[in-house]
């Protein structure tokens, strides 16, 4: 069975977009909303991953303004929510055993951020034997200006590396048309 995985679509991401930070797919939220509704309509699981930074000064600390979910990541009643403290959604949660207990062996991955938590989660999921698919236009990417790297450059390399050995690539239009 396949589930939709929404990674770290929290208000910190929206705040970055609103500040005009170099970004790929700033409209990912609306695509994730459509994908989540499609999965719900066919009775397929939607899983929410939230990043909780233990540093109280972090914008991603549970008590900070950046922690709450963006509207696209609001869980419907009964949907699983996992809080992680690491980059990969698998390393600091019970996600893998929960997926196996639910009979889920394939994940359709969306969310933030391409070069960080998305790539870590996809690689770990693949290593654990899950079939991973990345919905490229439903993944946020941000630049690293201090390292001279644009959002697009990081996103393109990240997606190419994931496609080379860890995941199948698709678009939200392809998923919604299926």
Beta strands, then each sheet from edge to edge (+ up, - down):
strand 1: 2-7
strand 2: 23-24
strand 3: 46-51
strand 4: 80-84
strand 5: 106-111
strand 6: 131-139
strand 7: 141-142
strand 8: 168-170
sheet 1: 4+ 3+ 1+ 5+ 6+ 8+
sheet 2: 2+ 7-
end
